[in-house]
Amino acid sequence: MATADITDGAEAAEAVDRPPIEDARDELQTAVPEAAETLRELLDADDEGVQIRAAEAILDRAGITKGKRVSATSAAKDVGGESSSSFDDPFEDFI
């Protein structure tokens, strides 16, 4: 019985020394698998918008981000090329 009292006392001391944010973080951490499964299930939702948002959320959390769109003119300048004022990019309006 004395061992249980020592263990309970050590746990209580650890809980007192631990900031509340750590407890909240631990509690949220236990919900991660359920949240991930919910996002996974939303990939099969009837609403295409929901599917897209779920896919974006999953990809974002996996570290896969959207590419940055740049015009051909600014891309040429970025790599040290010269832009010609006579060059008209026919796709410039679509980017």
Biopython code that builds the backbone (N, CA, C, O; Angstrom):
import numpy as np
from Bio.PDB.StructureBuilder import StructureBuilder

atoms = [
    (1, "MET", "N", (0.820, -1.190, 0.000)),
    (1, "MET", "CA", (0.000, 0.000, 0.000)),
    (1, "MET", "C", (0.865, 1.255, 0.000)),
    (1, "MET", "O", (0.488, 2.271, -0.585)),
    (2, "ALA", "N", (2.000, 1.191, 0.641)),
    (2, "ALA", "CA", (2.888, 2.346, 0.701)),
    (2, "ALA", "C", (3.418, 2.690, -0.676)),
    (2, "ALA", "O", (3.613, 3.867, -0.980)),
    (3, "THR", "N", (3.660, 1.679, -1.531)),
    (3, "THR", "CA", (4.146, 1.926, -2.883)),
    (3, "THR", "C", (3.104, 2.674, -3.699)),
    (3, "THR", "O", (3.454, 3.584, -4.451)),
    (4, "ALA", "N", (1.847, 2.316, -3.571)),
    (4, "ALA", "CA", (0.773, 2.998, -4.298)),
    (4, "ALA", "C", (0.693, 4.456, -3.868)),
    (4, "ALA", "O", (0.461, 5.338, -4.695)),
    (5, "ASP", "N", (0.886, 4.714, -2.568)),
    (5, "ASP", "CA", (0.847, 6.090, -2.083)),
    (5, "ASP", "C", (1.987, 6.913, -2.673)),
    (5, "ASP", "O", (1.801, 8.081, -3.015)),
    (6, "ILE", "N", (3.169, 6.305, -2.792)),
    (6, "ILE", "CA", (4.315, 7.005, -3.358)),
    (6, "ILE", "C", (4.056, 7.313, -4.834)),
    (6, "ILE", "O", (4.335, 8.417, -5.303)),
    (7, "THR", "N", (3.517, 6.326, -5.563)),
    (7, "THR", "CA", (3.233, 6.512, -6.984)),
    (7, "THR", "C", (2.191, 7.600, -7.174)),
    (7, "THR", "O", (2.356, 8.478, -8.021)),
    (8, "ASP", "N", (1.117, 7.551, -6.390)),
    (8, "ASP", "CA", (0.074, 8.567, -6.500)),
    (8, "ASP", "C", (0.630, 9.945, -6.175)),
    (8, "ASP", "O", (0.255, 10.929, -6.813)),
    (9, "GLY", "N", (1.512, 10.028, -5.198)),
    (9, "GLY", "CA", (2.116, 11.303, -4.827)),
    (9, "GLY", "C", (3.003, 11.843, -5.933)),
    (9, "GLY", "O", (3.017, 13.048, -6.186)),
    (10, "ALA", "N", (3.749, 10.957, -6.599)),
    (10, "ALA", "CA", (4.628, 11.378, -7.694)),
    (10, "ALA", "C", (3.798, 11.876, -8.867)),
    (10, "ALA", "O", (4.139, 12.881, -9.491)),
    (11, "GLU", "N", (2.719, 11.184, -9.166)),
    (11, "GLU", "CA", (1.845, 11.615, -10.267)),
    (11, "GLU", "C", (1.204, 12.957, -9.951)),
    (11, "GLU", "O", (1.080, 13.806, -10.834)),
    (12, "ALA", "N", (0.800, 13.159, -8.715)),
    (12, "ALA", "CA", (0.190, 14.420, -8.313)),
    (12, "ALA", "C", (1.194, 15.558, -8.414)),
    (12, "ALA", "O", (0.852, 16.655, -8.857)),
    (13, "ALA", "N", (2.431, 15.302, -8.004)),
    (13, "ALA", "CA", (3.469, 16.335, -8.081)),
    (13, "ALA", "C", (3.760, 16.672, -9.538)),
    (13, "ALA", "O", (3.955, 17.837, -9.885)),
    (14, "GLU", "N", (3.787, 15.649, -10.388)),
    (14, "GLU", "CA", (4.037, 15.888, -11.813)),
    (14, "GLU", "C", (2.904, 16.704, -12.425)),
    (14, "GLU", "O", (3.153, 17.585, -13.247)),
    (15, "ALA", "N", (1.664, 16.421, -12.036)),
    (15, "ALA", "CA", (0.508, 17.144, -12.565)),
    (15, "ALA", "C", (0.544, 18.612, -12.128)),
    (15, "ALA", "O", (0.140, 19.491, -12.889)),
    (16, "VAL", "N", (1.018, 18.878, -10.925)),
    (16, "VAL", "CA", (1.085, 20.249, -10.427)),
    (16, "VAL", "C", (2.159, 21.025, -11.188)),
    (16, "VAL", "O", (1.958, 22.195, -11.513)),
    (17, "ASP", "N", (3.294, 20.391, -11.473)),
    (17, "ASP", "CA", (4.399, 21.047, -12.170)),
    (17, "ASP", "C", (4.117, 21.241, -13.652)),
    (17, "ASP", "O", (4.786, 22.043, -14.302)),
    (18, "ARG", "N", (3.185, 20.556, -14.174)),
    (18, "ARG", "CA", (2.908, 20.563, -15.603)),
    (18, "ARG", "C", (1.937, 21.690, -15.964)),
    (18, "ARG", "O", (0.885, 21.819, -15.338)),
    (19, "PRO", "N", (2.273, 22.499, -16.955)),
    (19, "PRO", "CA", (1.368, 23.588, -17.349)),
    (19, "PRO", "C", (0.066, 23.040, -17.943)),
    (19, "PRO", "O", (0.079, 21.987, -18.580)),
    (20, "PRO", "N", (-1.047, 23.733, -17.746)),
    (20, "PRO", "CA", (-2.338, 23.273, -18.274)),
    (20, "PRO", "C", (-2.329, 23.083, -19.794)),
    (20, "PRO", "O", (-3.056, 22.238, -20.315)),
    (21, "ILE", "N", (-1.523, 23.851, -20.496)),
    (21, "ILE", "CA", (-1.480, 23.728, -21.951)),
    (21, "ILE", "C", (-1.003, 22.341, -22.361)),
    (21, "ILE", "O", (-1.427, 21.819, -23.392)),
    (22, "GLU", "N", (-0.128, 21.745, -21.566)),
    (22, "GLU", "CA", (0.351, 20.393, -21.859)),
    (22, "GLU", "C", (-0.779, 19.385, -21.748)),
    (22, "GLU", "O", (-0.879, 18.469, -22.565)),
    (23, "ASP", "N", (-1.635, 19.546, -20.739)),
    (23, "ASP", "CA", (-2.786, 18.652, -20.592)),
    (23, "ASP", "C", (-3.727, 18.794, -21.781)),
    (23, "ASP", "O", (-4.230, 17.801, -22.307)),
    (24, "ALA", "N", (-3.960, 20.026, -22.197)),
    (24, "ALA", "CA", (-4.840, 20.269, -23.346)),
    (24, "ALA", "C", (-4.236, 19.671, -24.613)),
    (24, "ALA", "O", (-4.948, 19.072, -25.419)),
    (25, "ARG", "N", (-2.938, 19.832, -24.788)),
    (25, "ARG", "CA", (-2.253, 19.277, -25.973)),
    (25, "ARG", "C", (-2.366, 17.754, -25.998)),
    (25, "ARG", "O", (-2.618, 17.164, -27.048)),
    (26, "ASP", "N", (-2.180, 17.124, -24.845)),
    (26, "ASP", "CA", (-2.297, 15.663, -24.767)),
    (26, "ASP", "C", (-3.707, 15.202, -25.108)),
    (26, "ASP", "O", (-3.893, 14.202, -25.801)),
    (27, "GLU", "N", (-4.692, 15.935, -24.617)),
    (27, "GLU", "CA", (-6.081, 15.563, -24.895)),
    (27, "GLU", "C", (-6.396, 15.695, -26.383)),
    (27, "GLU", "O", (-7.055, 14.829, -26.958)),
    (28, "LEU", "N", (-5.931, 16.764, -27.002)),
    (28, "LEU", "CA", (-6.152, 16.940, -28.439)),
    (28, "LEU", "C", (-5.395, 15.892, -29.248)),
    (28, "LEU", "O", (-5.880, 15.432, -30.282)),
    (29, "GLN", "N", (-4.224, 15.520, -28.785)),
    (29, "GLN", "CA", (-3.419, 14.515, -29.481)),
    (29, "GLN", "C", (-4.164, 13.187, -29.571)),
    (29, "GLN", "O", (-4.033, 12.467, -30.561)),
    (30, "THR", "N", (-4.940, 12.861, -28.549)),
    (30, "THR", "CA", (-5.684, 11.604, -28.583)),
    (30, "THR", "C", (-6.813, 11.639, -29.614)),
    (30, "THR", "O", (-7.291, 10.586, -30.038)),
    (31, "ALA", "N", (-7.243, 12.833, -30.022)),
    (31, "ALA", "CA", (-8.317, 12.967, -31.000)),
    (31, "ALA", "C", (-7.815, 12.973, -32.442)),
    (31, "ALA", "O", (-8.621, 12.942, -33.373)),
    (32, "VAL", "N", (-6.500, 13.012, -32.642)),
    (32, "VAL", "CA", (-5.939, 13.099, -33.990)),
    (32, "VAL", "C", (-6.365, 11.937, -34.897)),
    (32, "VAL", "O", (-6.785, 12.188, -36.026)),
    (33, "PRO", "N", (-6.277, 10.692, -34.457)),
    (33, "PRO", "CA", (-6.691, 9.603, -35.353)),
    (33, "PRO", "C", (-8.152, 9.707, -35.804)),
    (33, "PRO", "O", (-8.467, 9.421, -36.960)),
    (34, "GLU", "N", (-9.027, 10.108, -34.909)),
    (34, "GLU", "CA", (-10.443, 10.266, -35.263)),
    (34, "GLU", "C", (-10.635, 11.412, -36.257)),
    (34, "GLU", "O", (-11.417, 11.297, -37.201)),
    (35, "ALA", "N", (-9.923, 12.511, -36.042)),
    (35, "ALA", "CA", (-10.018, 13.651, -36.957)),
    (35, "ALA", "C", (-9.500, 13.268, -38.341)),
    (35, "ALA", "O", (-10.087, 13.646, -39.355)),
    (36, "ALA", "N", (-8.408, 12.523, -38.382)),
    (36, "ALA", "CA", (-7.857, 12.082, -39.664)),
    (36, "ALA", "C", (-8.832, 11.159, -40.377)),
    (36, "ALA", "O", (-8.993, 11.251, -41.594)),
    (37, "GLU", "N", (-9.473, 10.286, -39.649)),
    (37, "GLU", "CA", (-10.452, 9.381, -40.254)),
    (37, "GLU", "C", (-11.655, 10.163, -40.787)),
    (37, "GLU", "O", (-12.191, 9.831, -41.845)),
    (38, "THR", "N", (-12.076, 11.191, -40.066)),
    (38, "THR", "CA", (-13.187, 12.026, -40.530)),
    (38, "THR", "C", (-12.833, 12.697, -41.851)),
    (38, "THR", "O", (-13.638, 12.694, -42.781)),
    (39, "LEU", "N", (-11.641, 13.268, -41.942)),
    (39, "LEU", "CA", (-11.211, 13.873, -43.206)),
    (39, "LEU", "C", (-11.171, 12.840, -44.321)),
    (39, "LEU", "O", (-11.593, 13.116, -45.444)),
    (40, "ARG", "N", (-10.669, 11.659, -44.016)),
    (40, "ARG", "CA", (-10.591, 10.580, -44.998)),
    (40, "ARG", "C", (-11.989, 10.222, -45.515)),
    (40, "ARG", "O", (-12.181, 10.020, -46.714)),
    (41, "GLU", "N", (-12.954, 10.145, -44.605)),
    (41, "GLU", "CA", (-14.333, 9.810, -44.990)),
    (41, "GLU", "C", (-14.962, 10.920, -45.835)),
    (41, "GLU", "O", (-15.773, 10.645, -46.720)),
    (42, "LEU", "N", (-14.591, 12.170, -45.563)),
    (42, "LEU", "CA", (-15.145, 13.295, -46.318)),
    (42, "LEU", "C", (-14.682, 13.306, -47.773)),
    (42, "LEU", "O", (-15.274, 13.994, -48.604)),
    (43, "LEU", "N", (-13.636, 12.556, -48.086)),
    (43, "LEU", "CA", (-13.210, 12.437, -49.487)),
    (43, "LEU", "C", (-14.285, 11.770, -50.337)),
    (43, "LEU", "O", (-14.315, 11.942, -51.555)),
    (44, "ASP", "N", (-15.171, 11.005, -49.691)),
    (44, "ASP", "CA", (-16.252, 10.310, -50.388)),
    (44, "ASP", "C", (-17.604, 11.010, -50.224)),
    (44, "ASP", "O", (-18.641, 10.419, -50.525)),
    (45, "ALA", "N", (-17.605, 12.252, -49.754)),
    (45, "ALA", "CA", (-18.850, 12.990, -49.538)),
    (45, "ALA", "C", (-19.582, 13.216, -50.858)),
    (45, "ALA", "O", (-18.971, 13.198, -51.927)),
    (46, "ASP", "N", (-20.889, 13.428, -50.776)),
    (46, "ASP", "CA", (-21.697, 13.695, -51.971)),
    (46, "ASP", "C", (-21.371, 15.057, -52.570)),
    (46, "ASP", "O", (-21.395, 15.225, -53.789)),
    (47, "ASP", "N", (-21.069, 16.019, -51.720)),
    (47, "ASP", "CA", (-20.779, 17.383, -52.167)),
    (47, "ASP", "C", (-19.330, 17.477, -52.632)),
    (47, "ASP", "O", (-18.407, 17.227, -51.857)),
    (48, "GLU", "N", (-19.135, 17.837, -53.893)),
    (48, "GLU", "CA", (-17.790, 17.928, -54.456)),
    (48, "GLU", "C", (-16.944, 18.980, -53.740)),
    (48, "GLU", "O", (-15.733, 18.811, -53.603)),
    (49, "GLY", "N", (-17.567, 20.054, -53.287)),
    (49, "GLY", "CA", (-16.844, 21.087, -52.551)),
    (49, "GLY", "C", (-16.277, 20.558, -51.246)),
    (49, "GLY", "O", (-15.164, 20.911, -50.855)),
    (50, "VAL", "N", (-17.043, 19.715, -50.577)),
    (50, "VAL", "CA", (-16.572, 19.095, -49.335)),
    (50, "VAL", "C", (-15.400, 18.165, -49.636)),
    (50, "VAL", "O", (-14.420, 18.131, -48.891)),
    (51, "GLN", "N", (-15.502, 17.419, -50.720)),
    (51, "GLN", "CA", (-14.411, 16.521, -51.119)),
    (51, "GLN", "C", (-13.124, 17.308, -51.366)),
    (51, "GLN", "O", (-12.046, 16.914, -50.919)),
    (52, "ILE", "N", (-13.253, 18.422, -52.083)),
    (52, "ILE", "CA", (-12.079, 19.232, -52.410)),
    (52, "ILE", "C", (-11.451, 19.815, -51.146)),
    (52, "ILE", "O", (-10.231, 19.776, -50.984)),
    (53, "ARG", "N", (-12.282, 20.356, -50.246)),
    (53, "ARG", "CA", (-11.740, 20.932, -49.008)),
    (53, "ARG", "C", (-11.070, 19.866, -48.146)),
    (53, "ARG", "O", (-10.039, 20.129, -47.525)),
    (54, "ALA", "N", (-11.643, 18.673, -48.103)),
    (54, "ALA", "CA", (-11.032, 17.585, -47.336)),
    (54, "ALA", "C", (-9.695, 17.183, -47.953)),
    (54, "ALA", "O", (-8.712, 16.969, -47.243)),
    (55, "ALA", "N", (-9.669, 17.082, -49.275)),
    (55, "ALA", "CA", (-8.418, 16.723, -49.956)),
    (55, "ALA", "C", (-7.352, 17.781, -49.720)),
    (55, "ALA", "O", (-6.195, 17.452, -49.456)),
    (56, "GLU", "N", (-7.737, 19.058, -49.814)),
    (56, "GLU", "CA", (-6.776, 20.142, -49.571)),
    (56, "GLU", "C", (-6.254, 20.107, -48.143)),
    (56, "GLU", "O", (-5.064, 20.322, -47.911)),
    (57, "ALA", "N", (-7.137, 19.836, -47.182)),
    (57, "ALA", "CA", (-6.720, 19.774, -45.784)),
    (57, "ALA", "C", (-5.731, 18.631, -45.567)),
    (57, "ALA", "O", (-4.734, 18.793, -44.863)),
    (58, "ILE", "N", (-6.006, 17.491, -46.165)),
    (58, "ILE", "CA", (-5.109, 16.341, -46.026)),
    (58, "ILE", "C", (-3.762, 16.642, -46.661)),
    (58, "ILE", "O", (-2.718, 16.396, -46.056)),
    (59, "LEU", "N", (-3.780, 17.170, -47.873)),
    (59, "LEU", "CA", (-2.521, 17.483, -48.563)),
    (59, "LEU", "C", (-1.732, 18.548, -47.820)),
    (59, "LEU", "O", (-0.507, 18.468, -47.729)),
    (60, "ASP", "N", (-2.432, 19.547, -47.288)),
    (60, "ASP", "CA", (-1.766, 20.612, -46.538)),
    (60, "ASP", "C", (-1.060, 20.045, -45.313)),
    (60, "ASP", "O", (0.088, 20.391, -45.034)),
    (61, "ARG", "N", (-1.740, 19.185, -44.595)),
    (61, "ARG", "CA", (-1.153, 18.612, -43.389)),
    (61, "ARG", "C", (-0.038, 17.624, -43.709)),
    (61, "ARG", "O", (0.821, 17.353, -42.870)),
    (62, "ALA", "N", (-0.056, 17.090, -44.927)),
    (62, "ALA", "CA", (1.017, 16.180, -45.364)),
    (62, "ALA", "C", (2.221, 16.967, -45.878)),
    (62, "ALA", "O", (3.251, 16.380, -46.211)),
    (63, "GLY", "N", (2.093, 18.297, -45.945)),
    (63, "GLY", "CA", (3.204, 19.133, -46.385)),
    (63, "GLY", "C", (3.233, 19.378, -47.878)),
    (63, "GLY", "O", (4.211, 19.911, -48.402)),
    (64, "ILE", "N", (2.179, 18.997, -48.565)),
    (64, "ILE", "CA", (2.095, 19.222, -50.007)),
    (64, "ILE", "C", (1.273, 20.484, -50.210)),
    (64, "ILE", "O", (0.072, 20.506, -49.939)),
    (65, "THR", "N", (1.930, 21.536, -50.689)),
    (65, "THR", "CA", (1.256, 22.818, -50.819)),
    (65, "THR", "C", (1.022, 23.167, -52.278)),
    (65, "THR", "O", (1.606, 22.568, -53.180)),
    (66, "LYS", "N", (0.165, 24.136, -52.487)),
    (66, "LYS", "CA", (-0.116, 24.610, -53.838)),
    (66, "LYS", "C", (1.104, 25.322, -54.399)),
    (66, "LYS", "O", (1.859, 25.964, -53.669)),
    (67, "GLY", "N", (1.283, 25.198, -55.696)),
    (67, "GLY", "CA", (2.382, 25.904, -56.349)),
    (67, "GLY", "C", (2.038, 27.368, -56.536)),
    (67, "GLY", "O", (0.866, 27.742, -56.585)),
    (68, "LYS", "N", (3.049, 28.178, -56.638)),
    (68, "LYS", "CA", (2.857, 29.605, -56.870)),
    (68, "LYS", "C", (2.779, 29.837, -58.371)),
    (68, "LYS", "O", (3.631, 29.361, -59.122)),
    (69, "ARG", "N", (1.779, 30.555, -58.800)),
    (69, "ARG", "CA", (1.626, 30.850, -60.221)),
    (69, "ARG", "C", (2.408, 32.108, -60.566)),
    (69, "ARG", "O", (2.316, 33.123, -59.876)),
    (70, "VAL", "N", (3.181, 32.026, -61.648)),
    (70, "VAL", "CA", (3.932, 33.181, -62.118)),
    (70, "VAL", "C", (3.777, 33.281, -63.630)),
    (70, "VAL", "O", (3.561, 32.278, -64.311)),
    (71, "SER", "N", (3.889, 34.478, -64.136)),
    (71, "SER", "CA", (3.804, 34.672, -65.579)),
    (71, "SER", "C", (5.129, 34.269, -66.217)),
    (71, "SER", "O", (6.153, 34.192, -65.538)),
    (72, "ALA", "N", (5.105, 34.017, -67.507)),
    (72, "ALA", "CA", (6.316, 33.650, -68.233)),
    (72, "ALA", "C", (7.338, 34.787, -68.169)),
    (72, "ALA", "O", (8.541, 34.539, -68.083)),
    (73, "THR", "N", (6.865, 36.015, -68.211)),
    (73, "THR", "CA", (7.763, 37.164, -68.168)),
    (73, "THR", "C", (8.477, 37.246, -66.828)),
    (73, "THR", "O", (9.695, 37.420, -66.790)),
    (74, "SER", "N", (7.749, 37.126, -65.737)),
    (74, "SER", "CA", (8.393, 37.209, -64.427)),
    (74, "SER", "C", (9.267, 35.994, -64.175)),
    (74, "SER", "O", (10.288, 36.102, -63.496)),
    (75, "ALA", "N", (8.884, 34.832, -64.712)),
    (75, "ALA", "CA", (9.724, 33.643, -64.563)),
    (75, "ALA", "C", (11.050, 33.845, -65.280)),
    (75, "ALA", "O", (12.097, 33.459, -64.759)),
    (76, "ALA", "N", (11.024, 34.448, -66.476)),
    (76, "ALA", "CA", (12.257, 34.701, -67.219)),
    (76, "ALA", "C", (13.142, 35.668, -66.455)),
    (76, "ALA", "O", (14.360, 35.494, -66.412)),
    (77, "LYS", "N", (12.544, 36.681, -65.855)),
    (77, "LYS", "CA", (13.320, 37.638, -65.065)),
    (77, "LYS", "C", (13.927, 36.960, -63.845)),
    (77, "LYS", "O", (15.064, 37.250, -63.474)),
    (78, "ASP", "N", (13.171, 36.053, -63.217)),
    (78, "ASP", "CA", (13.659, 35.365, -62.021)),
    (78, "ASP", "C", (14.878, 34.504, -62.302)),
    (78, "ASP", "O", (15.734, 34.347, -61.432)),
    (79, "VAL", "N", (14.973, 33.945, -63.499)),
    (79, "VAL", "CA", (16.114, 33.087, -63.830)),
    (79, "VAL", "C", (17.201, 33.845, -64.568)),
    (79, "VAL", "O", (18.156, 33.239, -65.054)),
    (80, "GLY", "N", (17.071, 35.156, -64.660)),
    (80, "GLY", "CA", (18.111, 35.970, -65.250)),
    (80, "GLY", "C", (17.945, 36.245, -66.725)),
    (80, "GLY", "O", (18.845, 36.788, -67.366)),
    (81, "GLY", "N", (16.808, 35.877, -67.266)),
    (81, "GLY", "CA", (16.561, 36.147, -68.681)),
    (81, "GLY", "C", (16.037, 37.551, -68.864)),
    (81, "GLY", "O", (15.695, 38.239, -67.902)),
    (82, "GLU", "N", (15.982, 37.951, -70.076)),
    (82, "GLU", "CA", (15.458, 39.275, -70.378)),
    (82, "GLU", "C", (14.058, 39.127, -70.940)),
    (82, "GLU", "O", (13.756, 38.185, -71.673)),
    (83, "SER", "N", (13.227, 40.059, -70.587)),
    (83, "SER", "CA", (11.896, 40.030, -71.157)),
    (83, "SER", "C", (11.844, 40.991, -72.331)),
    (83, "SER", "O", (12.443, 42.066, -72.309)),
    (84, "SER", "N", (11.138, 40.588, -73.320)),
    (84, "SER", "CA", (10.998, 41.423, -74.505)),
    (84, "SER", "C", (9.658, 42.111, -74.447)),
    (84, "SER", "O", (8.631, 41.471, -74.221)),
    (85, "SER", "N", (9.663, 43.412, -74.650)),
    (85, "SER", "CA", (8.394, 44.142, -74.611)),
    (85, "SER", "C", (7.516, 43.774, -75.793)),
    (85, "SER", "O", (6.307, 44.007, -75.764)),
    (86, "SER", "N", (8.119, 43.194, -76.850)),
    (86, "SER", "CA", (7.319, 42.815, -78.008)),
    (86, "SER", "C", (6.708, 41.428, -77.853)),
    (86, "SER", "O", (5.865, 41.027, -78.655)),
    (87, "PHE", "N", (7.134, 40.684, -76.813)),
    (87, "PHE", "CA", (6.594, 39.344, -76.594)),
    (87, "PHE", "C", (5.244, 39.442, -75.895)),
    (87, "PHE", "O", (5.138, 40.000, -74.803)),
    (88, "ASP", "N", (4.229, 38.903, -76.525)),
    (88, "ASP", "CA", (2.903, 38.853, -75.926)),
    (88, "ASP", "C", (2.597, 37.424, -75.565)),
    (88, "ASP", "O", (2.498, 36.560, -76.436)),
    (89, "ASP", "N", (2.448, 37.173, -74.284)),
    (89, "ASP", "CA", (2.117, 35.834, -73.818)),
    (89, "ASP", "C", (0.612, 35.630, -73.986)),
    (89, "ASP", "O", (-0.169, 36.290, -73.300)),
    (90, "PRO", "N", (0.188, 34.738, -74.874)),
    (90, "PRO", "CA", (-1.245, 34.546, -75.106)),
    (90, "PRO", "C", (-1.970, 33.958, -73.894)),
    (90, "PRO", "O", (-3.195, 34.047, -73.818)),
    (91, "PHE", "N", (-1.250, 33.363, -72.954)),
    (91, "PHE", "CA", (-1.884, 32.764, -71.788)),
    (91, "PHE", "C", (-1.806, 33.654, -70.549)),
    (91, "PHE", "O", (-2.274, 33.262, -69.480)),
    (92, "GLU", "N", (-1.231, 34.828, -70.677)),
    (92, "GLU", "CA", (-1.044, 35.729, -69.546)),
    (92, "GLU", "C", (-2.358, 36.032, -68.829)),
    (92, "GLU", "O", (-2.382, 36.130, -67.602)),
    (93, "ASP", "N", (-3.447, 36.180, -69.578)),
    (93, "ASP", "CA", (-4.740, 36.491, -68.966)),
    (93, "ASP", "C", (-5.321, 35.335, -68.186)),
    (93, "ASP", "O", (-6.212, 35.540, -67.361)),
    (94, "PHE", "N", (-4.847, 34.134, -68.421)),
    (94, "PHE", "CA", (-5.400, 32.956, -67.766)),
    (94, "PHE", "C", (-4.652, 32.570, -66.504)),
    (94, "PHE", "O", (-5.111, 31.703, -65.759)),
    (95, "ILE", "N", (-3.527, 33.185, -66.250)),
    (95, "ILE", "CA", (-2.714, 32.819, -65.088)),
    (95, "ILE", "C", (-3.050, 33.681, -63.908)),
    (95, "ILE", "O", (-2.465, 33.517, -62.837)),
]
sb = StructureBuilder()
sb.init_structure("model")
sb.init_model(0)
sb.init_chain("A")
sb.init_seg("    ")
for serial, (resi, resn, name, xyz) in enumerate(atoms, 1):
    if name == "N":
        sb.init_residue(resn, " ", resi, " ")
    sb.init_atom(name, np.array(xyz, "f"), 0.0, 1.0, " ", f" {name:<3s}", serial, name[0])
structure = sb.get_structure()
